[in-house]
Amino acid sequence: MIKTLKKFSNSQLVIPLFALFLVIIFNLIRDPSFFSIGVIQNNYGNWVLSGNVISILHGASELAVFAIAMTLVTSATKGQDISVGALAAIAGSVFVKILRGNDITIPLLLLAFLVACIVAILFALFTGTLVSFFNIQPMIASLILFTAGRPIAYWINGGATPTIESPLLNSIGSFIPGIPIPSPILIVIGFGIIVALILRFTNLGLYTQAVGINEKAARLNGINSVFIKLLSFVILGICAAIAGSINVCRIGLINHETILIDIEMDAILAVAIGGNSLGGGKFKLAGSVIGAYIIQALTITLYAMKVSSTAVKAYKAIVIIVLVILGSPVVQRYVIQIKNKILKKATIVTETD
């Protein structure tokens, strides 16, 4: 029991799980029915799941996808890409550009998503090239696309805010008929499984962490650090295409100014809350994904408490500051000291018995 407790206390998942525990306990005290799940009939006559839990899982879909990408970029480059929202706007604009004015079919949807992926990857590789070849800090390198990305998205559709409608888009953005779980949740689960399998059966995770911990040592051991960094930006481009497409299908239009606005900040916070170092190196994707859902849970909680939308960000910032401080090295060292004292006393008691 003591060994299990000690092993868990050393895990990177301690911080996000503790934060999630606090959010759950707070809501159970505030409103015991907060986590209740019901079944309702939507506008299309389908019976679907509803409730705050479903809203949290559904609303955080794009953020969860970006949390995965931001974790890999942070681990490999020791920095963060702040252009992910603009990149999603570009991908979403390309997605809409291909679909608008055409009969939307499954092959056309796949083509639109593929082209959106390619365009997003190319833009992400622009930032990745500045980081990998010219050793520019990721936040500075991504500032270019952060500034120019949304105007580019605006230009792609000729300055318009086009709408697109189709039962297929509704199925992707909301519910597939006959399946009560929102489609974005299923997409995140599927994408998460694919990434987990890649990290499980390849050396990508190991190489990414090695480059982030000590790039020079990684090169001496035969790891191509430039390639690993660029690969993390390729994954970021794919995630931008997924997030942008989900958002377009969810609302049925592309607005370059508002699509996934400020999501880059939430993605960085998800990585931090997930127990990952923003200085690169060792990472835990599960922690970042949990962090994404914690952020969305905070948002839903604040709305349930009748907090105005303009004040939500301020309240979220206060809570997140507390969580980040709890995960800081100073606090962690103090907690480790207390933990060691407790475990030492427990060991003495066990040996005495």
C-alpha positions as CSV (number, residue, x, y, z in Angstrom):
1,M,0.0,0.0,0.0
2,I,2.8,2.4,1.0
3,K,4.8,1.5,-2.2
4,T,1.7,2.1,-4.4
5,L,1.0,5.5,-2.6
6,K,4.7,6.5,-3.1
7,K,4.6,5.5,-6.8
8,F,1.4,7.5,-7.4
9,S,2.7,10.5,-5.5
10,N,5.7,10.6,-7.9
11,S,3.5,10.5,-11.0
12,Q,3.0,13.6,-13.2
13,L,-0.8,12.9,-13.0
14,V,-1.0,13.9,-9.4
15,I,-1.5,17.6,-10.1
16,P,-4.2,17.2,-12.8
17,L,-6.0,14.5,-10.8
18,F,-5.9,16.6,-7.7
19,A,-7.2,19.7,-9.6
20,L,-10.0,17.6,-11.1
21,F,-10.8,16.2,-7.6
22,L,-11.1,19.8,-6.3
23,V,-13.4,20.8,-9.2
24,I,-15.6,17.8,-8.6
25,I,-15.9,18.3,-4.8
26,F,-16.6,22.0,-5.2
27,N,-19.5,21.3,-7.6
28,L,-20.9,18.5,-5.5
29,I,-21.0,20.8,-2.5
30,R,-22.4,23.7,-4.6
31,D,-25.0,21.6,-6.5
32,P,-25.2,17.8,-6.0
33,S,-27.1,17.5,-9.3
34,F,-24.3,19.2,-11.3
35,F,-23.0,15.9,-12.7
36,S,-26.3,14.4,-13.5
37,I,-26.8,13.0,-17.0
38,G,-30.1,12.9,-18.8
39,V,-31.6,11.9,-22.1
40,I,-33.4,14.4,-24.2
41,Q,-34.8,14.7,-27.8
42,N,-32.9,17.2,-29.9
43,N,-34.2,19.3,-32.8
44,Y,-33.8,16.5,-35.3
45,G,-35.8,14.0,-33.2
46,N,-32.9,12.0,-31.9
47,W,-32.5,10.9,-28.3
48,V,-29.2,12.2,-27.0
49,L,-27.3,12.6,-23.7
50,S,-27.4,15.9,-22.0
51,G,-26.1,17.5,-18.8
52,N,-23.0,19.4,-17.6
53,V,-20.7,16.4,-18.0
54,I,-21.6,16.1,-21.6
55,S,-21.3,19.8,-22.1
56,I,-17.8,19.7,-20.6
57,L,-16.7,16.8,-22.7
58,H,-18.3,18.2,-25.9
59,G,-17.1,21.8,-25.4
60,A,-13.5,20.9,-24.7
61,S,-13.1,18.7,-27.8
62,E,-11.0,21.2,-29.8
63,L,-9.0,22.2,-26.7
64,A,-8.3,18.5,-25.9
65,V,-6.9,18.0,-29.4
66,F,-4.7,21.1,-29.2
67,A,-3.5,20.1,-25.7
68,I,-2.0,16.9,-27.3
69,A,-0.3,18.9,-30.0
70,M,0.9,21.6,-27.6
71,T,2.4,19.0,-25.3
72,L,4.5,17.5,-28.0
73,V,5.7,20.9,-29.3
74,T,6.5,22.0,-25.7
75,S,8.4,18.8,-25.0
76,A,10.5,19.0,-28.1
77,T,11.1,22.7,-28.5
78,K,11.1,23.9,-24.8
79,G,8.5,26.5,-25.8
80,Q,4.9,27.0,-26.9
81,D,3.2,27.8,-30.2
82,I,0.8,30.7,-29.7
83,S,-0.5,30.6,-33.3
84,V,-2.7,27.5,-32.9
85,G,-6.0,29.5,-33.0
86,A,-4.9,31.3,-36.1
87,L,-3.8,28.1,-37.7
88,A,-7.2,26.5,-36.9
89,A,-8.8,29.6,-38.6
90,I,-6.8,29.0,-41.7
91,A,-7.6,25.3,-41.8
92,G,-11.3,26.0,-41.2
93,S,-11.4,28.6,-44.0
94,V,-9.8,26.1,-46.4
95,F,-12.3,23.5,-45.2
96,V,-15.2,25.8,-45.9
97,K,-13.7,27.1,-49.2
98,I,-13.9,23.6,-50.7
99,L,-17.3,22.7,-49.3
100,R,-19.2,25.9,-50.1
101,G,-21.3,25.9,-53.3
102,N,-21.1,22.2,-53.7
103,D,-23.2,19.2,-52.8
104,I,-21.6,18.0,-49.6
105,T,-20.8,14.3,-49.8
106,I,-18.5,12.0,-47.8
107,P,-15.8,12.0,-50.5
108,L,-15.9,15.9,-50.7
109,L,-15.7,16.1,-46.9
110,L,-12.7,13.9,-46.8
111,L,-11.1,15.9,-49.6
112,A,-11.8,19.2,-47.8
113,F,-10.3,17.8,-44.6
114,L,-7.2,16.4,-46.4
115,V,-6.6,19.8,-48.1
116,A,-7.1,21.6,-44.8
117,C,-4.5,19.3,-43.2
118,I,-2.0,19.9,-45.9
119,V,-2.4,23.7,-45.7
120,A,-2.2,23.7,-41.9
121,I,0.9,21.5,-41.9
122,L,2.6,23.8,-44.4
123,F,1.9,26.8,-42.2
124,A,2.9,24.9,-39.1
125,L,6.2,23.9,-40.8
126,F,6.9,27.5,-41.5
127,T,7.0,28.1,-37.8
128,G,8.7,24.8,-37.2
129,T,11.5,25.8,-39.7
130,L,12.2,29.0,-37.8
131,V,12.4,27.1,-34.6
132,S,14.4,24.0,-35.8
133,F,16.8,25.6,-38.3
134,F,17.2,29.1,-37.0
135,N,16.8,28.4,-33.2
136,I,14.2,31.1,-32.8
137,Q,12.2,30.8,-29.6
138,P,8.8,29.0,-30.4
139,M,6.7,31.8,-28.9
140,I,8.5,34.4,-31.0
141,A,8.5,32.3,-34.2
142,S,4.8,31.6,-33.8
143,L,4.0,35.3,-33.2
144,I,4.3,35.8,-37.0
145,L,1.4,33.4,-37.7
146,F,-0.4,34.6,-34.6
147,T,-0.5,38.1,-36.2
148,A,-1.0,37.2,-39.8
149,G,-3.0,33.9,-39.6
150,R,-6.5,35.3,-39.1
151,P,-6.1,37.9,-41.9
152,I,-5.0,35.0,-44.2
153,A,-8.1,33.0,-43.2
154,Y,-10.1,36.2,-44.0
155,W,-8.5,36.4,-47.5
156,I,-9.1,32.7,-48.3
157,N,-12.8,33.2,-48.5
158,G,-12.7,36.6,-50.1
159,G,-13.5,38.5,-46.9
160,A,-16.8,36.7,-46.5
161,T,-18.2,34.8,-43.6
162,P,-19.8,31.9,-45.5
163,T,-22.2,29.4,-44.0
164,I,-22.5,25.8,-44.9
165,E,-25.3,23.4,-44.2
166,S,-25.6,19.7,-44.5
167,P,-26.8,16.7,-42.5
168,L,-23.3,15.3,-42.8
169,L,-21.8,18.4,-41.1
170,N,-24.4,18.2,-38.4
171,S,-23.4,14.6,-37.8
172,I,-19.7,15.7,-37.3
173,G,-20.4,18.8,-35.3
174,S,-23.2,17.5,-33.1
175,F,-24.7,14.0,-33.2
176,I,-24.8,11.0,-35.5
177,P,-28.4,9.8,-35.8
178,G,-28.8,6.8,-33.4
179,I,-25.7,7.6,-31.4
180,P,-26.5,9.6,-28.2
181,I,-22.9,10.8,-27.6
182,P,-21.8,14.0,-29.3
183,S,-19.6,13.3,-32.4
184,P,-16.7,15.6,-31.3
185,I,-16.2,13.5,-28.2
186,L,-15.9,10.3,-30.3
187,I,-13.5,12.1,-32.6
188,V,-11.3,13.1,-29.6
189,I,-11.4,9.5,-28.3
190,G,-10.4,8.1,-31.7
191,F,-7.6,10.7,-32.2
192,G,-6.3,10.1,-28.7
193,I,-6.2,6.3,-29.3
194,I,-4.3,6.8,-32.5
195,V,-1.7,9.1,-30.8
196,A,-1.4,6.7,-27.9
197,L,-0.8,3.8,-30.2
198,I,1.9,5.8,-32.1
199,L,3.7,6.7,-28.9
200,R,3.3,3.1,-27.7
201,F,4.7,1.3,-30.7
202,T,7.2,3.8,-31.9
203,N,10.1,5.8,-30.3
204,L,8.5,9.1,-31.0
205,G,7.7,9.8,-27.4
206,L,11.2,8.8,-26.2
207,Y,12.9,10.8,-28.9
208,T,10.7,13.9,-28.3
209,Q,11.5,13.8,-24.6
210,A,15.2,13.2,-25.3
211,V,15.4,16.3,-27.6
212,G,13.6,18.4,-25.0
213,I,15.8,17.3,-22.1
214,N,19.2,17.6,-23.8
215,E,19.3,18.3,-27.5
216,K,23.0,18.0,-27.8
217,A,23.1,14.6,-26.0
218,A,20.2,13.4,-28.2
219,R,22.2,14.3,-31.4
220,L,25.2,12.5,-30.1
221,N,23.0,9.4,-29.7
222,G,21.9,9.6,-33.3
223,I,18.6,11.3,-32.9
224,N,17.8,13.9,-35.6
225,S,16.6,16.7,-33.4
226,V,15.6,18.9,-36.3
227,F,13.3,16.2,-37.7
228,I,11.7,15.5,-34.3
229,K,10.9,19.2,-33.8
230,L,9.5,19.5,-37.4
231,L,7.4,16.3,-36.7
232,S,5.9,17.9,-33.7
233,F,4.8,20.8,-35.8
234,V,3.4,18.5,-38.4
235,I,1.2,16.9,-35.7
236,L,0.3,20.4,-34.6
237,G,-0.9,21.2,-38.2
238,I,-3.0,18.0,-38.2
239,C,-4.6,18.9,-34.8
240,A,-5.4,22.4,-36.2
241,A,-7.2,20.9,-39.1
242,I,-9.2,18.6,-36.8
243,A,-10.1,21.4,-34.4
244,G,-10.9,23.9,-37.1
245,S,-13.1,21.4,-39.0
246,I,-14.9,20.3,-35.8
247,N,-15.7,24.0,-35.0
248,V,-16.9,24.7,-38.5
249,C,-19.2,21.7,-38.4
250,R,-20.4,22.6,-35.0
251,I,-21.5,26.2,-35.9
252,G,-22.0,25.8,-39.6
253,L,-19.9,28.8,-40.6
254,I,-16.4,30.2,-40.6
255,N,-15.7,33.5,-38.8
256,H,-12.0,34.2,-39.0
257,E,-12.1,36.7,-36.1
258,T,-13.8,34.5,-33.5
259,I,-13.1,30.9,-34.4
260,L,-11.3,29.3,-31.4
261,I,-10.3,32.7,-30.1
262,D,-7.7,32.5,-27.2
263,I,-7.6,28.7,-27.4
264,E,-3.8,28.9,-27.5
265,M,-3.7,30.3,-24.0
266,D,-6.0,27.5,-22.8
267,A,-3.9,24.9,-24.5
268,I,-0.8,26.2,-22.8
269,L,-2.6,26.2,-19.5
270,A,-3.8,22.6,-20.1
271,V,-0.2,21.5,-20.5
272,A,0.8,23.2,-17.3
273,I,-2.2,21.9,-15.3
274,G,-1.4,18.5,-16.7
275,G,1.8,18.4,-14.7
276,N,4.1,19.0,-17.7
277,S,7.1,21.3,-17.6
278,L,6.7,24.3,-19.9
279,G,10.5,24.1,-20.3
280,G,10.3,20.9,-22.3
281,G,11.4,17.3,-21.7
282,K,9.3,14.7,-20.0
283,F,5.6,14.8,-20.7
284,K,2.3,13.0,-20.0
285,L,-0.3,13.4,-22.7
286,A,-3.1,12.1,-20.4
287,G,-2.3,14.9,-17.9
288,S,-2.7,17.6,-20.7
289,V,-6.0,16.1,-21.8
290,I,-7.3,16.1,-18.2
291,G,-6.1,19.7,-18.0
292,A,-8.2,20.6,-21.0
293,Y,-11.3,19.2,-19.4
294,I,-10.5,20.9,-16.1
295,I,-10.4,24.3,-17.9
296,Q,-13.7,23.6,-19.6
297,A,-15.2,22.3,-16.3
298,L,-14.2,25.6,-14.7
299,T,-15.9,27.5,-17.5
300,I,-19.2,25.5,-17.2
301,T,-19.0,25.9,-13.4
302,L,-18.7,29.6,-13.6
303,Y,-21.6,29.9,-16.1
304,A,-23.7,27.7,-13.8
305,M,-22.9,30.2,-11.0
306,K,-24.4,33.0,-13.2
307,V,-21.0,34.6,-13.7
308,S,-21.1,36.9,-16.7
309,S,-19.1,35.9,-19.8
310,T,-16.9,39.0,-19.5
311,A,-15.9,38.0,-16.0
312,V,-15.4,34.3,-16.7
313,K,-11.8,34.8,-17.9
314,A,-10.8,36.7,-14.8
315,Y,-12.2,34.0,-12.4
316,K,-10.6,31.3,-14.5
317,A,-7.3,33.1,-14.3
318,I,-7.5,33.2,-10.5
319,V,-8.2,29.5,-10.2
320,I,-5.6,28.6,-12.8
321,I,-2.9,30.7,-11.0
322,V,-3.6,28.7,-7.8
323,L,-3.4,25.4,-9.7
324,V,-0.1,26.4,-11.4
325,I,1.4,27.6,-8.1
326,L,0.4,24.2,-6.5
327,G,2.3,22.6,-9.4
328,S,5.4,24.8,-9.1
329,P,8.8,23.3,-8.2
330,V,8.9,25.2,-4.9
331,V,5.6,23.8,-3.7
332,Q,6.4,20.3,-5.1
333,R,9.6,20.2,-3.1
334,Y,7.7,21.2,0.1
335,V,5.1,18.5,-0.6
336,I,7.8,15.9,-1.2
337,Q,9.4,16.8,2.1
338,I,6.0,16.4,3.9
339,K,5.3,13.2,2.0
340,N,8.7,11.7,2.9
341,K,8.1,12.4,6.6
342,I,4.6,10.8,6.5
343,L,5.9,7.7,4.6
344,K,8.8,7.4,7.0
345,K,6.5,7.5,10.0
346,A,4.2,5.0,8.3
347,T,7.1,2.7,7.6
348,I,8.2,2.8,11.3
349,V,4.7,2.0,12.5
350,T,4.5,-0.9,10.0
351,E,7.9,-2.3,11.1
352,T,6.9,-2.0,14.8
353,D,3.6,-3.9,14.2
